[in-house]
Amino acid sequence: MLRRSQRPVSTRGLNRNHNHLLKRVFKNAATSACHSGPFKAGYDQRVARGMAPSLARLTIARQLAATTLAIWKRGEQFDPERKKQQAA
């Protein structure tokens, strides 16, 4: 007989009580970033390799969120040249 754990199934990514407004902000920012700016090259590369545009935008949204958190924690200004160096 198969026995299952009594723990609830864990979810990847955001949990059920995530901030919907903040999620929308990052997804809209990713849409803009995919058209111009330092994140455009990463988006174009992913799409050129066959990734679906919606998944490429989601990846950019996650990068924006991670970049925002890192900059916020360090108290720095965003430097687009640093992003270009990381892509190279």
C-alpha positions as a Markdown table, in Angstrom:
| # | Residue | x | y | z |
|---|---|---|---|---|
| 1 | Met | 0.0 | 0.0 | 0.0 |
| 2 | Leu | 1.3 | 3.4 | -1.0 |
| 3 | Arg | 1.5 | 5.9 | 1.9 |
| 4 | Arg | 1.7 | 9.6 | 1.3 |
| 5 | Ser | 3.1 | 12.3 | 3.5 |
| 6 | Gln | 0.6 | 14.5 | 5.4 |
| 7 | Arg | 2.5 | 17.6 | 4.3 |
| 8 | Pro | 0.8 | 19.8 | 1.8 |
| 9 | Val | 2.3 | 19.7 | -1.7 |
| 10 | Ser | 4.9 | 22.4 | -2.1 |
| 11 | Thr | 4.6 | 24.8 | -5.0 |
| 12 | Arg | 7.4 | 26.2 | -7.1 |
| 13 | Gly | 7.6 | 30.0 | -7.4 |
| 14 | Leu | 5.1 | 32.2 | -5.8 |
| 15 | Asn | 2.8 | 30.8 | -3.1 |
| 16 | Arg | -1.0 | 31.3 | -3.0 |
| 17 | Asn | -0.8 | 34.6 | -1.1 |
| 18 | His | 1.8 | 36.3 | -3.3 |
| 19 | Asn | 1.5 | 40.0 | -4.1 |
| 20 | His | -0.5 | 40.2 | -7.3 |
| 21 | Leu | 0.2 | 43.9 | -7.9 |
| 22 | Leu | 4.0 | 43.4 | -7.6 |
| 23 | Lys | 3.8 | 40.3 | -9.9 |
| 24 | Arg | 2.0 | 42.5 | -12.5 |
| 25 | Val | 4.5 | 45.3 | -12.2 |
| 26 | Phe | 7.5 | 42.9 | -12.9 |
| 27 | Lys | 5.7 | 41.2 | -15.8 |
| 28 | Asn | 4.8 | 44.6 | -17.4 |
| 29 | Ala | 8.4 | 45.8 | -16.8 |
| 30 | Ala | 9.7 | 42.7 | -18.5 |
| 31 | Thr | 7.4 | 43.4 | -21.5 |
| 32 | Ser | 9.0 | 46.8 | -21.8 |
| 33 | Ala | 12.5 | 45.5 | -21.1 |
| 34 | Cys | 12.2 | 43.0 | -24.0 |
| 35 | His | 11.8 | 45.8 | -26.5 |
| 36 | Ser | 14.7 | 48.0 | -25.4 |
| 37 | Gly | 17.4 | 48.3 | -22.8 |
| 38 | Pro | 20.0 | 46.0 | -21.4 |
| 39 | Phe | 17.6 | 43.0 | -21.0 |
| 40 | Lys | 16.6 | 43.0 | -24.7 |
| 41 | Ala | 19.7 | 41.0 | -25.8 |
| 42 | Gly | 18.9 | 38.2 | -23.4 |
| 43 | Tyr | 15.3 | 38.1 | -24.5 |
| 44 | Asp | 16.3 | 38.0 | -28.2 |
| 45 | Gln | 18.9 | 35.2 | -27.6 |
| 46 | Arg | 16.3 | 33.1 | -25.8 |
| 47 | Val | 13.7 | 33.5 | -28.6 |
| 48 | Ala | 16.3 | 32.8 | -31.2 |
| 49 | Arg | 17.2 | 29.5 | -29.5 |
| 50 | Gly | 13.6 | 28.5 | -29.7 |
| 51 | Met | 12.2 | 29.5 | -26.3 |
| 52 | Ala | 8.6 | 30.7 | -26.5 |
| 53 | Pro | 8.3 | 34.5 | -26.2 |
| 54 | Ser | 6.1 | 34.3 | -23.2 |
| 55 | Leu | 8.6 | 32.1 | -21.3 |
| 56 | Ala | 11.4 | 34.4 | -22.4 |
| 57 | Arg | 9.5 | 37.3 | -21.0 |
| 58 | Leu | 8.9 | 35.4 | -17.7 |
| 59 | Thr | 12.6 | 34.7 | -17.5 |
| 60 | Ile | 13.3 | 38.5 | -17.9 |
| 61 | Ala | 10.7 | 39.3 | -15.3 |
| 62 | Arg | 12.5 | 36.9 | -12.9 |
| 63 | Gln | 15.8 | 38.6 | -13.7 |
| 64 | Leu | 14.3 | 42.0 | -13.1 |
| 65 | Ala | 13.0 | 40.9 | -9.7 |
| 66 | Ala | 16.3 | 39.4 | -8.7 |
| 67 | Thr | 18.2 | 42.5 | -9.9 |
| 68 | Thr | 15.8 | 44.8 | -8.1 |
| 69 | Leu | 16.2 | 42.8 | -4.8 |
| 70 | Ala | 20.0 | 42.8 | -5.1 |
| 71 | Ile | 20.2 | 46.5 | -5.8 |
| 72 | Trp | 17.8 | 47.3 | -3.0 |
| 73 | Lys | 19.8 | 45.2 | -0.5 |
| 74 | Arg | 23.1 | 46.8 | -1.5 |
| 75 | Gly | 21.6 | 50.4 | -1.8 |
| 76 | Glu | 23.1 | 50.9 | -5.2 |
| 77 | Gln | 22.0 | 52.5 | -8.4 |
| 78 | Phe | 21.3 | 50.3 | -11.5 |
| 79 | Asp | 24.3 | 50.2 | -13.9 |
| 80 | Pro | 23.3 | 49.0 | -17.4 |
| 81 | Glu | 27.0 | 48.5 | -18.2 |
| 82 | Arg | 27.3 | 45.9 | -15.5 |
| 83 | Lys | 24.3 | 44.0 | -17.0 |
| 84 | Lys | 26.1 | 44.0 | -20.4 |
| 85 | Gln | 29.3 | 42.7 | -18.8 |
| 86 | Gln | 27.4 | 39.8 | -17.2 |
| 87 | Ala | 25.8 | 38.9 | -20.5 |
| 88 | Ala | 29.1 | 38.7 | -22.3 |
